[in-house]
């Protein structure tokens, strides 16, 4: 296989990764607009946008590595940073919304965190010291 064929194959892989990442980011934006509550929106943005951004960054890394012979540590760090922080941020957004009391959408079937949160509140009240003045 000649070097032209390898470069052509690399370019096609990069094109597929970038187009897939763009499509996932677009899907994420539609989810942000169309989904009914903060919990569903956080899920859509965390999953789709993370996968979209990771695909685009991976495509850029592959392109510059094989076409120009430059391995960018910044791109690798960005991939690792997005991979680690985006799901954690989405989880924290949904947990804080739940603790704040943001209601679920009417179409939601069950609230698994409510039982755990109620148990924690009861446990905290039992462990609270009794005030001697009252």
C-alpha positions as CSV (number, residue, x, y, z in Angstrom):
1,X,0.0,0.0,0.0
2,X,1.5,3.3,-1.0
3,X,1.7,6.3,1.4
4,X,-1.1,8.0,-0.6
5,X,-3.4,5.1,0.3
6,X,-2.5,5.3,4.0
7,X,-3.0,9.0,4.1
8,X,-6.3,8.6,2.3
9,X,-7.4,6.0,4.8
10,X,-6.4,8.2,7.7
11,X,-8.3,11.1,6.3
12,X,-11.4,9.0,5.9
13,X,-11.1,7.8,9.6
14,X,-10.7,11.5,10.6
15,X,-13.7,12.5,8.6
16,X,-15.9,9.8,10.1
17,X,-14.8,10.7,13.6
18,X,-15.4,14.4,13.1
19,X,-18.8,13.9,11.5
20,X,-19.8,11.5,14.2
21,X,-18.7,13.9,16.9
22,X,-20.6,16.8,15.2
23,X,-23.8,14.7,14.9
24,X,-23.6,13.7,18.6
25,X,-23.1,17.3,19.6
26,X,-26.1,18.3,17.5
27,X,-28.2,15.5,19.0
28,X,-27.1,16.8,22.4
29,X,-28.3,20.3,21.6
30,X,-31.7,18.9,20.5
31,X,-31.9,17.0,23.8
32,X,-31.2,20.1,25.8
33,X,-34.0,21.9,24.0
34,X,-36.6,19.2,23.8
35,X,-36.3,17.1,27.0
36,X,-38.8,17.9,29.8
37,X,-36.7,18.3,33.0
38,X,-33.2,19.0,34.3
39,X,-32.5,15.3,34.9
40,X,-33.2,14.3,31.3
41,X,-31.4,17.3,29.9
42,X,-28.3,16.6,32.0
43,X,-28.3,13.0,30.8
44,X,-28.5,14.1,27.2
45,X,-25.8,16.7,27.4
46,X,-23.4,14.6,29.4
47,X,-23.6,11.5,27.3
48,X,-24.0,13.0,23.8
49,X,-21.7,16.0,24.2
50,X,-19.0,14.0,25.9
51,X,-19.0,11.4,23.1
52,X,-19.2,14.1,20.5
53,X,-16.3,16.2,21.9
54,X,-14.2,13.1,22.4
55,X,-14.7,12.0,18.8
56,X,-13.8,15.3,17.4
57,X,-10.7,15.6,19.6
58,X,-9.7,12.0,18.7
59,X,-10.1,12.8,15.1
60,X,-7.9,15.9,15.4
61,X,-5.3,13.9,17.3
62,X,-5.2,11.1,14.7
63,X,-5.0,13.7,11.9
64,X,-2.1,15.6,13.3
65,X,-0.3,12.5,14.4
66,X,-0.3,10.7,11.1
67,X,-0.5,13.5,8.6
68,X,1.9,16.0,10.1
69,X,3.8,13.7,12.4
70,X,2.9,15.9,15.5
71,X,1.7,14.2,18.6
72,X,-0.1,16.8,20.7
73,X,0.0,16.2,24.4
74,X,-2.6,19.0,24.7
75,X,-5.1,17.0,22.7
76,X,-4.5,13.9,24.8
77,X,-4.9,15.9,28.0
78,X,-8.1,17.5,26.7
79,X,-9.5,14.0,25.8
80,X,-8.6,12.7,29.3
81,X,-10.0,15.9,31.0
82,X,-13.3,15.8,29.1
83,X,-13.6,12.0,29.7
84,X,-13.1,12.4,33.4
85,X,-14.9,15.6,34.2
86,X,-18.0,15.7,32.1
87,X,-19.8,12.7,33.6
88,X,-18.9,13.9,37.1
89,X,-20.2,17.4,36.4
90,X,-23.5,15.9,35.0
91,X,-23.8,13.7,38.1
92,X,-23.3,16.7,40.4
93,X,-25.8,18.8,38.5
94,X,-28.5,16.2,38.8
95,X,-27.7,15.5,42.5
96,X,-27.8,19.2,43.4
97,X,-31.0,19.7,41.5
98,X,-32.6,16.8,43.4
99,X,-31.4,18.1,46.7
100,X,-32.7,21.5,45.9
101,X,-36.1,20.0,45.2
102,X,-36.4,20.4,41.4
103,X,-39.4,18.3,40.4
104,X,-39.3,15.5,38.0
105,X,-41.2,15.7,34.7
106,X,-44.8,14.4,34.9
107,X,-44.0,11.5,32.6
108,X,-41.3,10.2,35.0
109,X,-42.2,6.9,36.6
110,X,-40.1,6.6,39.7
111,X,-37.6,8.6,41.8
112,X,-34.9,6.3,43.1
113,X,-33.0,9.1,44.9
114,X,-36.0,10.2,47.0
115,X,-35.9,7.0,49.1
116,X,-32.2,7.3,49.7
117,X,-32.4,11.0,50.4
118,X,-35.3,10.5,52.8
119,X,-33.3,7.8,54.7
120,X,-30.3,10.1,55.0
121,X,-32.5,12.9,56.4
122,X,-34.0,10.6,59.0
123,X,-30.5,9.3,59.9
124,X,-29.2,12.9,60.2
125,X,-32.1,13.9,62.5
126,X,-31.5,10.9,64.7
127,X,-27.7,11.7,65.0
128,X,-28.3,15.4,65.8
129,X,-27.6,16.2,69.4
130,X,-30.5,17.3,71.5
131,X,-30.3,20.9,72.6
132,X,-30.3,21.2,76.4
133,X,-32.1,24.6,76.4
134,X,-35.3,23.3,74.8
